[in-house]
Amino acid sequence: MSRKFKLFIAVSLDGHVARRDETIDWLFTDADYGYSDFYSSVDTLILGRSSYDVCLTFERYPYAGKRVLVLSQSRTGVDQNGAEYTAEEPFALAHRLRAEPGGDIWLVGGGQVVRAFLAANLVDEIDLFIHPILLGDGLPLFPAGFPETKLRLLSTEAYATGLVRLSYGRA
């Protein structure tokens, strides 16, 4: 079976992935919520350059041991963490990666990356972790600009903390 492109992402109840200043201090960190199992199922990660730059500010590089592709129109080559910069369009990149052996592929974000892969109908599964908080403002997970996309519900899981996991596949 070919490698799947997966979106595994947390969102506030009002649809934001981060505050306007890109902080994510509101995310639950009290439990794993399935992250370890998911992370072990992927071997390649795709990030936009802004999202990647944010992860470089973390105390510890979070993606050691994984292949990281950073979509960028201005940077090329490989950085000190082994991340590969590419200007490939989503369809060409997806075609190339699906032809390679390996595990599934995680669309880490940000919004432009998610929107581009959704617009090209390349997202196979979405795991959405809805946190019980209304931020009021922030960076939306699904900003305007991509076509209507029909999904089918694969599973749901509610946690005692109020967090809800919704898993969808392409219809």
C-alpha positions in Angstrom: 0.0 0.0 0.0 1.3 3.5 -0.8 2.3 5.8 1.9 -0.5 7.9 3.4 -0.4 11.7 3.9 -1.8 12.4 7.4 -2.7 15.6 9.2 -2.4 15.0 13.0 -3.1 18.3 14.6 -4.5 20.1 17.7 -7.0 22.9 17.4 -9.0 25.1 19.7 -12.8 24.7 19.8 -13.0 27.9 17.7 -10.7 26.4 15.0 -7.2 27.9 15.8 -3.9 26.0 15.8 -2.0 28.8 17.5 -2.5 32.2 19.0 -1.9 35.2 16.6 1.7 35.4 17.9 2.1 31.7 17.0 2.3 30.5 20.6 0.7 27.2 21.6 0.8 27.5 25.4 -2.9 26.5 25.6 -2.2 22.9 24.3 -2.7 20.0 26.8 0.6 18.4 27.7 -0.8 16.2 30.6 -1.0 13.0 28.5 0.2 11.4 25.3 -3.2 11.4 23.5 -2.0 8.8 21.0 1.0 10.9 19.8 3.7 8.3 20.4 1.9 5.6 18.4 1.2 8.1 15.6 4.8 9.5 15.6 6.2 5.9 15.3 4.0 5.3 12.2 5.5 8.2 10.2 9.0 8.6 9.0 8.7 11.7 6.9 7.4 15.1 8.0 6.4 18.1 5.9 6.4 21.6 7.3 6.2 25.1 5.9 9.2 27.3 6.5 7.5 29.5 9.1 6.4 26.4 11.1 9.8 24.9 10.8 11.4 28.2 12.0 9.2 28.1 15.1 10.3 24.6 16.0 13.9 25.8 15.8 13.2 28.0 18.8 12.3 25.0 21.0 14.8 24.0 23.6 15.3 20.7 21.9 14.9 19.9 18.2 11.6 17.8 18.1 12.1 15.8 15.0 15.5 14.0 15.4 15.6 10.7 13.6 12.8 11.7 11.1 13.1 12.9 7.5 12.0 16.5 7.5 11.0 18.3 4.3 10.6 22.1 4.6 8.6 23.8 1.8 10.3 27.0 1.0 10.6 29.3 -2.0 13.7 31.0 -0.7 15.9 28.4 0.9 17.6 25.4 -0.6 19.8 22.5 0.6 20.0 20.8 3.9 20.3 22.4 7.3 22.2 21.4 10.5 19.3 19.2 11.6 19.2 17.3 8.3 16.0 19.1 7.2 15.7 19.3 3.4 14.4 22.5 1.9 12.3 22.1 -1.3 10.2 24.3 -3.5 8.3 21.3 -5.0 4.6 21.8 -5.6 2.5 19.4 -3.4 1.4 17.1 -6.2 4.9 16.6 -7.5 6.3 16.1 -3.9 3.5 13.7 -3.0 4.0 11.7 -6.2 7.8 11.4 -5.5 7.3 10.5 -1.8 4.6 7.9 -2.5 6.9 6.1 -4.9 9.6 5.8 -2.2 9.5 3.1 0.4 8.8 4.1 3.9 6.2 4.9 6.5 3.4 7.4 6.4 3.9 11.1 6.0 2.9 13.8 8.5 1.7 17.2 7.3 2.8 19.1 10.4 1.7 22.5 9.1 1.3 25.4 8.9 -1.9 26.6 7.3 -0.5 27.2 3.8 0.9 23.7 3.7 -2.3 22.2 4.9 -4.4 24.3 2.4 -2.1 23.4 -0.5 -2.3 19.6 0.2 -6.0 19.8 0.7 -6.5 21.8 -2.5 -4.6 19.1 -4.4 -6.7 16.4 -2.8 -3.6 14.7 -1.2 -4.6 14.4 2.4 -5.6 10.8 3.2 -6.4 11.1 6.9 -7.0 13.8 9.4 -6.7 13.3 13.1 -8.1 16.4 14.8 -7.6 17.0 18.5 -10.1 19.5 19.7 -9.1 21.3 22.9 -11.9 22.7 25.0 -10.8 26.3 24.8 -12.0 29.3 22.8 -9.1 31.4 21.9 -11.2 34.2 20.3 -8.4 34.9 17.8 -5.4 33.2 16.3 -4.2 31.3 13.3 -7.0 29.2 11.8 -6.5 25.6 10.9 -8.7 25.8 7.8 -8.5 29.4 6.4 -10.5 30.2 3.3 -8.9 29.2 0.0 -9.3 25.5 -0.5 -12.1 23.6 -2.2 -14.9 21.8 -0.4 -13.6 18.4 0.8 -15.9 15.6 1.8 -14.6 13.3 4.6 -15.8 10.1 6.3 -15.6 9.6 10.0 -13.2 6.8 11.0 -13.4 7.1 14.8 -14.0 9.4 17.8 -12.5 9.4 21.2 -13.3 11.6 24.2 -10.9 12.1 27.0 -11.7 13.0 30.7 -9.9 16.4 30.1 -12.6 17.4 27.6 -10.3 16.9 24.7 -11.9 15.1 21.7 -10.1 13.3 18.9 -11.9 13.0 15.6 -10.4 10.8 12.9 -11.4 11.3 9.3 -10.5 9.8 5.9 -11.2 11.0 2.4 -14.8 10.2 1.3 
